[in-house]
């Protein structure tokens, strides 16, 4: 079995501090890493030991429903690690082997791990419907971390991690280009509003550090413009930082140590500008990594961490909004609705910004993933991505005529447009929630 993605070369991962373990040493290395995680993550042992194999997760998983591949049933995918866990970490597995549902770790197992743990979007919908609360995302995260620790990772993720280490953002935008992009957006806002709305960069003594997705300086500039207009209207002292122009934290998606390095960069950038409030931009998994793991894995912080949609919703009464004549629905990014507490805030914002807001079914905590979550945006996986996005396309098609699909996450913004095109859903504008805030705001000179 050949994994569907391109694997990073040894010389490329060496730049990130990883070493590719020799084939004959991989079994021992994997078991060593599993032992480390078992000792440090009690949740992993819980997920591996308590599945009853009831099968309820199968009908709730967009990955299985889109591919009809048995190993994309969440319980079956987790079983790929569970069998190894049983073989080497339980007395029954050590004594009875396959008779106890245990297997040796070998080359075939490695190939299946690479194939199927990278077809899980870590959306956690299976956990939402599991009668005993098994969260397959915990197993997926652990498996990807182990694979990266033995030097095996997608080239796509290695490239993003490399860009982040070198430039402070996933897209590899150098500082002069950041300044140019900010000036371009400032000119756009000046032409539209006649106002001098600034995007401050590395401004010392700032009260707020805003961390957008780097895509907001490239493909999603209306999201960044919406945030800048919001801060202008509220009259706050804010800045962005060239040290961390990136809300997305791909470490959560393939290596926990890389995730911690990103969070340490966040802490340092906040200290450098003196911010007491860090506001994360529109990125689903980035919000989860910042909210749950900045302090949890890297120690105490001296600032508050909030999300831009939460911050915006709190200040709606201060915003001069004129409702846009649009019929709009909301895609709930998985890491907002099932992991980050961002559910009602975008709905309040949309109702304030447009004339008609409609819900897709299911929604909120029960919503289906876009199919690109957990960073599997590799071009070579496009066919699989389209299969994983099938349920999302069906949800949107069921609503009939729409003017706009709000999808407040950079990965969703990259995944959903090609999914809509693939399934023949045309004439639909798509973008972030903050895009609409920027368009609905009627600003006056300060």
C-alpha positions in Angstrom: 0.0 0.0 0.0 1.4 3.4 -1.0 0.5 6.4 1.1 -1.5 9.0 -0.8 0.8 12.0 0.0 4.4 12.9 -0.9 6.8 12.2 2.0 9.4 14.7 3.0 13.0 13.9 2.1 15.6 13.3 4.8 17.6 16.4 4.0 14.5 18.6 4.3 13.4 17.2 7.7 17.0 17.6 8.9 16.5 21.4 8.6 13.7 21.1 11.2 15.8 19.0 13.6 14.3 15.6 12.7 16.2 12.5 11.8 14.8 9.7 9.7 15.1 6.4 11.6 16.5 3.5 9.6 14.0 0.9 8.5 15.4 -1.9 10.8 15.2 0.4 13.8 11.6 1.8 13.3 9.8 -0.8 15.3 11.8 0.0 18.4 11.6 3.7 17.8 7.8 3.6 17.4 7.4 1.6 20.6 9.6 4.0 22.5 7.5 7.0 21.4 4.3 5.2 22.2 5.6 4.5 25.7 6.4 8.2 26.1 3.0 9.3 25.0 1.3 6.7 27.2 3.1 8.1 30.2 2.4 11.7 29.4 -1.1 11.5 27.8 -3.5 9.6 30.0 -6.2 10.5 27.4 -4.5 8.3 24.8 -4.6 5.2 26.9 -8.3 5.9 27.7 -9.1 6.1 23.9 -7.2 2.9 23.2 -8.6 0.9 26.0 -12.3 1.7 26.1 -13.7 1.3 22.5 -16.6 -1.2 22.5 -16.6 -1.4 18.6 -20.3 -0.6 18.6 -19.9 1.0 15.1 -21.9 4.1 15.9 -19.1 6.3 14.7 -19.2 4.9 11.1 -22.5 6.6 10.2 -21.3 9.9 11.8 -17.9 10.1 10.0 -17.8 12.1 6.7 -14.5 10.4 5.9 -16.0 7.0 5.9 -19.2 8.2 4.3 -17.2 9.8 1.5 -14.7 7.0 0.8 -16.6 3.9 1.9 -13.2 2.6 3.0 -13.4 0.4 6.1 -10.3 1.8 7.6 -11.9 5.2 7.6 -14.4 4.1 10.1 -13.1 5.9 13.2 -13.0 2.8 15.3 -11.3 0.8 12.6 -8.7 3.5 12.0 -7.9 3.7 15.8 -7.6 0.0 15.8 -4.5 0.3 13.6 -2.8 1.8 16.7 -4.8 -0.2 19.3 -3.5 -3.5 17.9 0.1 -2.3 18.4 -0.8 -1.0 21.9 -2.3 -4.4 22.8 0.7 -6.3 21.4 3.4 -4.4 23.4 1.7 -2.7 26.3 -0.9 -5.3 27.6 -0.2 -8.6 29.2 -2.9 -10.3 27.1 -1.3 -9.1 23.9 2.2 -10.1 24.9 0.9 -13.6 25.8 -1.7 -14.3 23.2 -0.8 -12.0 20.3 -3.3 -12.1 17.5 -5.7 -14.1 19.6 -6.0 -11.0 21.8 -6.4 -8.7 18.8 -2.7 -7.7 18.8 -0.3 -7.3 15.9 3.4 -6.6 15.4 4.4 -3.2 14.1 5.8 -3.8 10.6 6.2 -2.1 7.2 2.6 -2.8 6.3 1.4 -1.2 9.6 3.5 1.8 8.9 2.0 2.3 5.5 -1.5 2.0 6.9 -0.8 4.6 9.5 0.4 7.0 6.9 -2.5 6.3 4.7 -5.4 6.4 7.1 -4.3 8.7 9.9 -3.9 11.3 7.2 -7.5 10.7 6.0 -8.8 11.6 9.4 -9.6 15.3 9.7 -9.4 15.2 13.5 -12.8 16.8 13.4 -13.9 15.0 16.6 -17.5 14.4 15.3 -17.1 10.7 16.2 -16.5 11.7 19.8 -19.6 13.8 19.7 -21.7 10.7 19.0 -19.7 8.0 20.7 -21.7 6.5 23.6 -18.5 6.2 25.7 -16.8 9.4 24.5 -13.9 7.9 22.5 -12.1 10.7 20.7 -10.4 9.3 17.7 -8.6 12.6 17.1 -6.5 11.9 20.2 -5.3 8.7 18.5 -4.7 10.4 15.1 -2.7 13.2 16.7 -0.6 10.6 18.6 0.0 8.5 15.5 1.1 11.5 13.4 3.4 12.7 16.2 5.0 9.2 16.4 5.5 9.1 12.6 7.1 12.5 12.6 9.4 11.6 15.5 10.8 8.7 13.4 11.3 11.2 10.5 8.3 10.4 8.4 5.9 13.3 7.6 4.1 14.7 4.6 6.3 17.1 2.5 3.4 19.6 2.7 3.6 19.8 6.5 7.4 19.8 6.5 7.3 22.8 4.1 4.9 24.7 6.3 6.9 24.0 9.4 10.0 25.1 7.6 8.4 28.4 6.5 7.2 29.0 10.0 10.6 28.5 11.5 12.2 30.8 8.9 9.7 33.6 8.5 7.1 33.3 11.3 4.3 32.4 9.0 3.2 29.3 7.0 3.3 30.9 3.6 6.9 32.0 3.9 6.1 35.7 3.4 9.2 37.8 4.1 9.0 41.0 6.2 9.2 43.5 3.2 6.3 41.7 1.6 4.3 41.9 4.8 4.8 45.6 4.8 3.8 45.9 1.2 0.7 43.9 1.7 -0.3 46.0 4.7 0.2 49.2 2.7 -1.9 47.8 -0.2 -4.8 47.0 2.2 -4.5 50.4 3.8 -4.8 52.0 0.3 -7.8 49.8 -0.5 -9.5 50.9 2.7 -8.7 54.5 2.1 -10.1 54.4 -1.4 -13.3 52.7 -0.1 -13.9 54.8 3.0 -11.8 57.9 2.6 -10.4 57.1 6.1 -6.8 56.6 7.2 -7.1 53.1 8.6 -3.8 51.6 9.5 -2.5 48.0 10.0 0.3 48.6 12.5 3.3 46.3 12.3 5.6 45.5 15.3 4.3 48.5 17.1 5.7 48.6 20.7 3.6 49.3 23.7 0.5 47.9 22.0 -2.4 46.7 24.1 -3.5 44.1 21.6 -1.5 41.7 19.5 -3.6 40.4 16.6 -2.5 37.2 15.0 -4.2 36.6 11.6 -3.7 33.7 9.3 -0.9 34.5 6.8 -3.4 33.7 4.1 -5.1 36.9 5.1 -2.1 38.7 3.6 -2.4 36.7 0.4 -5.7 35.2 -0.6 -8.1 36.2 2.1 -7.4 39.9 2.4 -11.0 40.9 3.1 -10.7 39.0 6.4 -7.8 41.1 7.4 -9.5 44.3 6.2 -12.5 43.4 8.3 -10.4 43.0 11.4 -8.6 46.3 10.8 -11.9 48.2 10.4 -13.2 46.6 13.6 -10.1 47.8 15.6 -10.3 51.3 13.9 -14.0 51.6 14.9 -13.3 50.6 18.5 -10.3 52.9 18.7 -8.0 50.3 20.3 -4.2 50.2 20.4 -3.2 47.2 18.4 -0.5 45.7 16.2 0.4 42.6 14.2 3.9 41.0 14.6 6.2 39.9 11.8 7.5 37.3 14.3 4.2 35.5 14.3 1.9 36.4 11.4 0.2 33.1 11.7 -2.8 31.9 13.7 -2.5 28.4 12.2 -0.4 26.0 14.3 0.4 22.9 12.1 2.3 21.4 15.0 -1.0 20.3 16.5 -1.6 18.4 13.3 1.7 16.5 13.0 4.2 17.0 15.9 3.5 18.2 19.4 7.0 19.7 19.9 6.5 21.8 16.8 3.2 23.0 18.2 5.0 24.1 21.5 7.6 26.0 19.5 4.8 27.9 17.7 3.2 28.7 21.1 6.6 29.9 22.5 6.9 32.2 19.5 3.4 33.6 20.3 4.5 34.2 23.9 7.7 36.0 22.9 5.9 38.2 20.3 3.3 39.3 22.8 6.0 40.2 25.3 8.0 42.1 22.6 5.1 44.5 21.9 3.8 44.6 25.5 0.4 43.1 24.7 -2.0 42.1 27.5 -4.5 40.7 25.0 -3.7 38.3 22.2 -6.5 38.0 19.6 -6.4 35.0 17.3 -7.7 35.4 13.7 -9.9 33.1 11.7 -8.3 29.6 11.9 -10.0 26.6 13.5 -7.2 24.4 14.7 -5.0 27.5 15.4 -7.6 28.7 17.9 -7.7 25.3 19.5 -3.9 25.2 19.8 -3.7 28.7 21.2 -6.6 28.4 23.6 -5.9 24.9 24.9 -2.2 24.5 24.6 -0.3 27.8 24.9 -0.5 27.7 28.7 -1.3 24.1 29.0 1.9 22.9 27.3 4.2 25.9 27.6 3.5 27.3 31.0 1.8 30.4 32.4 1.2 33.4 30.1 1.0 37.1 31.1 -1.8 37.9 28.6 -5.4 36.9 27.8 -6.1 34.9 24.6 -9.3 35.5 22.7 -10.8 34.9 19.3 -11.6 37.7 16.9 -15.2 36.5 16.5 -15.7 36.4 20.3 -14.2 39.9 20.6 -16.3 41.2 17.7 -19.5 39.7 19.1 -18.9 41.3 22.5 -18.7 44.8 20.9 -21.5 44.5 18.4 -23.4 47.3 20.2 -20.6 49.7 19.3 -20.5 48.9 15.6 -22.4 51.0 13.0 -23.5 48.1 10.9 -25.8 48.3 7.9 -27.3 45.0 7.0 -26.2 43.6 3.6 -29.0 42.3 1.4 -27.8 38.7 1.4 -28.9 35.2 2.2 -26.1 33.7 4.2 -25.3 30.4 5.9 -22.5 29.5 8.3 -20.1 26.5 8.1 -19.0 25.7 11.7 -15.3 24.9 11.7 -14.8 21.7 13.8 -12.3 23.2 16.2 -14.6 26.1 17.0 -17.8 24.1 17.6 -16.4 21.0 19.2 -13.3 22.3 20.8 -13.2 26.1 21.1 -16.5 27.5 22.3 -17.0 29.6 19.2 -20.6 28.8 18.3 -23.1 31.5 19.0 -20.7 34.4 18.4 -20.4 34.1 14.6 -24.2 33.7 14.4 -24.8 36.9 16.3 -22.4 38.7 14.0 -24.0 37.4 10.8 -27.5 38.3 12.0 -26.2 41.8 12.6 -24.6 42.0 9.2 -27.0 40.5 6.7 -30.7 40.5 6.1 -31.2 36.7 6.1 -29.2 34.1 8.0 -30.1 30.4 7.5 -28.7 27.3 9.2 -27.4 24.3 7.4 -28.4 20.9 8.8 -26.8 19.6 11.0 -25.0 22.6 12.5 -23.1 23.8 15.5 -21.5 20.9 17.5 -23.0 18.4 15.1 -21.8 20.0 11.9 -19.7 18.0 9.3 -16.1 18.9 8.6 -15.1 20.6 5.4 -12.9 17.6 4.5 -9.7 19.5 4.6 -9.3 19.8 8.3 -6.1 18.7 10.1 -4.0 20.2 7.3 -4.5 17.6 4.6 -4.6 20.3 1.9 -2.0 18.5 -0.3 -2.6 18.8 -4.0 -1.7 15.1 -4.5 -4.6 14.2 -2.2 -7.2 16.2 -4.1 -9.3 13.2 -5.1 -9.5 12.1 -1.5 -10.2 15.6 -0.3 -13.2 15.8 -2.7 -14.5 12.5 -1.2 -14.1 13.8 2.3 -16.0 17.0 1.4 -19.0 15.2 0.0 -21.1 15.6 3.1 -20.3 19.3 3.3 -21.4 19.8 -0.4 -24.7 17.9 0.4 -25.4 20.2 3.3 -24.9 23.4 1.3 -26.8 22.1 -1.7 -29.8 21.3 0.5 -30.2 25.0 1.3 -30.9 26.0 -2.3 -30.1 29.5 -3.4 -27.5 31.2 -1.2 -25.6 34.5 -1.7 -22.7 33.7 0.6 -21.1 30.9 2.6 -19.3 32.1 5.7 -16.5 29.8 6.7 -14.3 31.5 9.3 -11.2 29.3 9.0 -8.3 29.4 6.6 -8.2 25.7 5.9 -12.0 25.7 5.3 -11.5 28.7 2.9 -8.9 26.6 1.0 -10.9 23.4 0.9 -14.5 24.3 0.4 -14.3 26.3 -2.9 -12.8 23.3 -4.9 -15.4 21.0 -3.2 -18.2 23.2 -4.3 -16.8 23.3 -7.9 -16.3 19.5 -7.9 -20.0 18.9 -6.9 -21.4 21.5 -9.3 -22.4 24.2 -6.8 -21.8 27.5 -8.7 -22.5 31.2 -8.2 -21.8 31.1 -4.5 -19.6 33.7 -2.9 -17.5 32.4 0.0 -15.3 33.9 2.7 -14.9 34.7 6.3 -17.2 36.2 8.9 -14.9 39.2 9.4 -15.2 39.8 5.6 -18.9 40.6 6.1 -18.1 42.8 9.2 -15.8 44.9 7.1 -18.4 45.3 4.3 -21.3 46.1 6.7 -19.4 48.6 8.8 -20.3 52.3 8.1 -17.3 54.1 9.5 -16.8 57.7 10.3 -13.5 59.6 10.7 -12.1 59.5 14.2 
